[in-house]
Amino acid sequence: MNLENILFSQGFGSRRECRALITQGRVTLAGIACLNPAHEVELSDAFTFGVDGRVWPCRERVYVLLNKPAGYECSREPQHHLSVLSLLPPQFATRGVQCVGRLDQDTTGLLLFSDDGQFIHALTSPKRKVPKVYLARTRHPLDATQLDALRTGVLLHGEAKPVAALAAQARSEHLLELTVQEGKYHQVKRMVAAAGNRVEALHREQIGQLTLPATLAEGAWQWLDAADLERLAQRSPAAAPGHDLA
C-alpha cells in the first residue's frame, strides 16, 4: 500500500490532505521524512509512521480505552458538555469511532472506543451479559440490609421485575463495589436509591475481565493490545458472592 493510502485509511483527512502532509515533509518512516505519496510500504503488525513528530501504529481497526473524566458526554452531538470524543485524536472521529456503551457525563472511569461494529455489539448487547464493575461513593453509610437488597434484587421505577447485582460489597463505609451486567438507564444510581442510599460519585473500574490501568491518568487514552482484547473476549467466571461489611 502506498503512503498516501495509509494515511487516508488511518483518518488523517482526504486523499488530498494526506498527500499534502507527505509533500510538506510532515510524515516520517523510521524517523526519516518521506516526501513521496506513492512510496510503497509493506505493512506488518509492527509498522508505524510519524506525523508531526508523533508515532502512529497502522491499525485496520481502532480499539482504545479512555480513563473518562467527569463533565463529558458520550455523544457526537453533546447537549450541555463537551463530547468525550474531544479527548481523542481527531483521526478517530474521521474513522467513525464510537463509544462502546455510554457513561453519564458525571461518571468517570473505563470507557472503550472502536470502529468495529461486531466488537461493539459483542460488548453492549444485553444478550451477551458482559459484567461491569462500578465503584459508587454513597451519601449515607452502607449497611448489610442495603447490600443484601442489591444482591437479591431491587425494583426500579418503570421495571416489571427486580434487578439484582452480580456482586455487591462495601470497600469502606461509603464506598460500594457493584457488579452489574445489564445496561439500563442510570442503572447503578437507581439501584442504590432503591436500596435506600444515594450515589454521590460513580466510577467504572472494569468491563468483563479488563480493568482500567492504574497508571492511566484521567483524561488519557491508550490502544488496547492483544492481551486486552483477549481479556474482553473471555467469558467471565460467575461472580463471587459479595461480602458484608467487616
TORTORKE-687515 format. One line per field, with one value per residue (C-alpha): residue number from 1; x, y, z. Coordinates in nm, 3 decimals, always signed. Layout:
// TORTORKE-687515
pos [NUM	...] $
east [X	...] $
north [Y	...] $
up [Z	...] $
END
This chain:
// TORTORKE-687515
pos [1	2	3	4	5	6	7	8	9	10	11	12	13	14	15	16	17	18	19	20	21	22	23	24	25	26	27	28	29	30	31	32	33	34	35	36	37	38	39	40	41	42	43	44	45	46	47	48	49	50	51	52	53	54	55	56	57	58	59	60	61	62	63	64	65	66	67	68	69	70	71	72	73	74	75	76	77	78	79	80	81	82	83	84	85	86	87	88	89	90	91	92	93	94	95	96	97	98	99	100	101	102	103	104	105	106	107	108	109	110	111	112	113	114	115	116	117	118	119	120	121	122	123	124	125	126	127	128	129	130	131	132	133	134	135	136	137	138	139	140	141	142	143	144	145	146	147	148	149	150	151	152	153	154	155	156	157	158	159	160	161	162	163	164	165	166	167	168	169	170	171	172	173	174	175	176	177	178	179	180	181	182	183	184	185	186	187	188	189	190	191	192	193	194	195	196	197	198	199	200	201	202	203	204	205	206	207	208	209	210	211	212	213	214	215	216	217	218	219	220	221	222	223	224	225	226	227	228	229	230	231	232	233	234	235	236	237	238	239	240	241	242	243	244	245	246] $
east [+0.000	+0.134	+0.191	-0.094	-0.345	-0.210	-0.267	-0.612	-0.707	-0.592	-0.814	-0.565	-0.804	-0.897	-0.653	-0.558	-0.493	-0.288	-0.085	-0.012	+0.105	+0.358	+0.486	+0.527	+0.768	+0.543	+0.533	+0.824	+0.913	+1.165	+1.225	+1.310	+1.081	+0.926	+0.815	+0.673	+0.297	+0.330	+0.602	+0.506	+0.513	+0.496	+0.253	+0.300	+0.175	+0.488	+0.460	+0.449	+0.476	+0.520	+0.307	+0.428	+0.665	+0.410	+0.446	+0.131	+0.068	-0.117	-0.430	-0.703	-0.948	-0.942	-0.962	-0.877	-0.967	-1.001	-0.996	-1.302	-1.316	-1.639	-1.800	-1.801	-2.095	-2.073	-2.222	-2.108	-2.362	-2.346	-2.614	-2.459	-2.093	-1.803	-1.811	-1.590	-1.455	-1.280	-1.036	-0.924	-0.719	-0.943	-0.831	-1.050	-1.366	-1.280	-1.268	-1.614	-1.503	-1.788	-1.820	-1.867	-2.165	-2.204	-2.124	-2.318	-2.142	-2.063	-1.944	-1.571	-1.353	-1.315	-1.466	-1.391	-1.399	-1.392	-1.489	-1.556	-1.932	-1.910	-1.681	-1.920	-2.220	-2.044	-1.980	-2.308	-2.577	-2.793	-2.781	-2.404	-2.439	-2.094	-2.034	-1.920	-1.773	-1.852	-1.734	-2.005	-1.939	-2.255	-2.410	-2.507	-2.310	-2.357	-2.509	-2.585	-2.951	-2.862	-2.604	-2.846	-3.113	-2.872	-2.773	-3.125	-3.280	-3.446	-3.744	-3.665	-3.928	-4.072	-3.941	-4.166	-3.914	-3.648	-3.292	-3.012	-2.639	-2.400	-2.200	-2.215	-1.966	-1.852	-1.489	-1.540	-1.829	-1.918	-1.762	-1.967	-1.829	-2.117	-2.109	-2.395	-2.446	-2.745	-2.716	-3.030	-3.058	-2.880	-2.888	-2.635	-2.771	-3.127	-3.037	-2.856	-3.150	-3.394	-3.180	-3.214	-2.899	-2.774	-2.477	-2.259	-1.990	-1.962	-1.659	-1.639	-1.340	-1.382	-1.555	-1.555	-1.203	-1.046	-0.959	-0.878	-0.496	-0.396	-0.122	-0.354	-0.418	-0.770	-0.847	-0.573	-0.623	-0.427	-0.453	-0.585	-0.320	-0.375	-0.385	-0.652	-0.868	-0.827	-0.948	-1.256	-1.324	-1.305	-1.625	-1.630	-1.647	-1.958	-1.938	-1.839	-2.095	-2.049	-1.922	-2.094	-1.937	-1.649] $
north [+0.000	+0.345	+0.605	+0.833	+0.549	+0.450	+0.798	+0.808	+0.472	+0.591	+0.900	+1.176	+1.352	+1.339	+1.196	+1.549	+1.640	+1.325	+1.396	+1.747	+1.613	+1.396	+1.652	+1.908	+1.670	+1.613	+1.233	+1.011	+0.644	+0.514	+0.874	+0.994	+1.224	+1.064	+1.316	+1.067	+0.998	+0.697	+0.533	+0.168	+0.021	-0.342	-0.350	-0.564	-0.561	-0.372	-0.100	+0.258	+0.600	+0.950	+1.260	+1.592	+1.409	+1.167	+0.796	+0.613	+0.239	+0.139	-0.044	-0.198	-0.135	+0.104	-0.044	+0.205	+0.275	+0.606	+0.699	+0.922	+1.231	+1.388	+1.660	+1.489	+1.344	+1.015	+1.164	+1.305	+1.584	+1.673	+1.895	+2.051	+1.942	+1.864	+1.533	+1.264	+1.224	+1.560	+1.380	+1.154	+1.239	+1.375	+1.088	+0.853	+1.058	+1.064	+0.684	+0.667	+0.554	+0.517	+0.475	+0.112	+0.179	+0.503	+0.664	+0.957	+1.292	+1.285	+0.921	+0.855	+0.559	+0.290	+0.371	+0.181	+0.307	+0.125	+0.140	-0.236	-0.291	-0.657	-0.571	-0.300	-0.532	-0.813	-0.586	-0.395	-0.646	-0.738	-1.100	-1.113	-1.019	-0.865	-0.776	-0.428	-0.328	+0.015	+0.198	+0.416	+0.667	+0.688	+0.971	+0.750	+0.469	+0.128	-0.149	-0.519	-0.456	-0.242	-0.490	-0.781	-0.585	-0.513	-0.881	-1.023	-0.758	-0.416	-0.297	+0.006	+0.255	+0.150	-0.205	-0.510	-0.730	-0.669	-0.612	-0.783	-0.713	-0.997	-0.885	-0.608	-0.539	-0.244	-0.144	+0.110	+0.269	+0.493	+0.307	+0.041	-0.205	-0.315	-0.560	-0.549	-0.700	-0.507	-0.162	+0.007	+0.385	+0.521	+0.165	+0.185	+0.512	+0.382	+0.053	+0.225	+0.463	+0.170	+0.007	+0.316	+0.516	+0.772	+0.778	+1.088	+0.983	+0.691	+0.530	+0.231	+0.014	-0.295	-0.437	-0.816	-0.920	-0.587	-0.348	+0.020	+0.053	+0.218	+0.410	+0.573	+0.934	+1.076	+1.204	+0.991	+0.708	+0.411	+0.140	-0.198	-0.464	-0.830	-0.929	-0.665	-0.789	-1.145	-1.038	-0.880	-1.195	-1.423	-1.538	-1.404	-1.652	-1.645	-1.355	-1.449	-1.369	-1.016	-0.972	-0.796	-0.504	-0.613] $
up [+0.000	-0.079	+0.191	+0.085	+0.111	+0.452	+0.592	+0.433	+0.586	+0.930	+0.930	+0.850	+0.613	+0.248	-0.002	-0.099	+0.264	+0.317	+0.004	+0.134	+0.471	+0.291	+0.039	+0.320	+0.495	+0.795	+0.757	+0.856	+0.817	+1.070	+1.173	+0.821	+0.623	+0.315	+0.052	-0.198	-0.157	-0.389	-0.178	-0.135	+0.215	+0.318	+0.607	+0.917	+1.276	+1.376	+1.109	+1.238	+1.079	+1.217	+1.163	+1.302	+1.534	+1.679	+1.607	+1.494	+1.454	+1.140	+1.258	+1.047	+1.333	+1.627	+1.977	+2.252	+2.612	+2.790	+3.156	+3.131	+3.350	+3.468	+3.258	+2.916	+2.724	+2.535	+2.219	+1.886	+1.933	+2.304	+2.456	+2.765	+2.786	+2.556	+2.369	+2.513	+2.159	+2.202	+2.434	+2.147	+1.837	+1.555	+1.331	+1.532	+1.469	+1.098	+1.106	+1.264	+1.608	+1.858	+2.232	+2.333	+2.556	+2.747	+3.079	+3.224	+3.198	+3.571	+3.573	+3.542	+3.453	+3.191	+2.852	+2.532	+2.172	+1.840	+1.473	+1.472	+1.474	+1.574	+1.866	+1.986	+1.958	+2.145	+2.445	+2.450	+2.352	+2.655	+2.539	+2.593	+2.961	+2.993	+3.362	+3.456	+3.790	+3.935	+4.244	+4.393	+4.668	+4.872	+5.071	+5.365	+5.530	+5.371	+5.577	+5.541	+5.459	+5.158	+5.031	+5.065	+4.875	+4.590	+4.565	+4.584	+4.362	+4.383	+4.185	+3.970	+3.863	+3.529	+3.552	+3.585	+3.764	+4.032	+3.913	+4.106	+4.109	+4.030	+4.333	+4.591	+4.865	+5.073	+5.029	+5.305	+5.491	+5.195	+4.901	+4.724	+4.469	+4.247	+3.955	+3.704	+3.361	+3.228	+3.073	+3.195	+3.209	+3.519	+3.650	+3.932	+4.067	+4.053	+4.219	+4.505	+4.550	+4.554	+4.826	+5.044	+4.971	+4.718	+4.478	+4.519	+4.269	+4.026	+3.862	+3.626	+3.709	+3.491	+3.182	+3.155	+3.255	+3.152	+3.435	+3.395	+3.419	+3.745	+3.562	+3.306	+3.401	+3.400	+3.050	+2.891	+2.640	+2.512	+2.248	+2.351	+2.291	+2.206	+2.574	+2.645	+2.358	+2.484	+2.830	+2.675	+2.474	+2.778	+2.939	+3.290	+3.575	+3.789	+4.029	+4.379	+4.645	+4.783	+5.136	+5.419	+5.596	+5.817] $
END
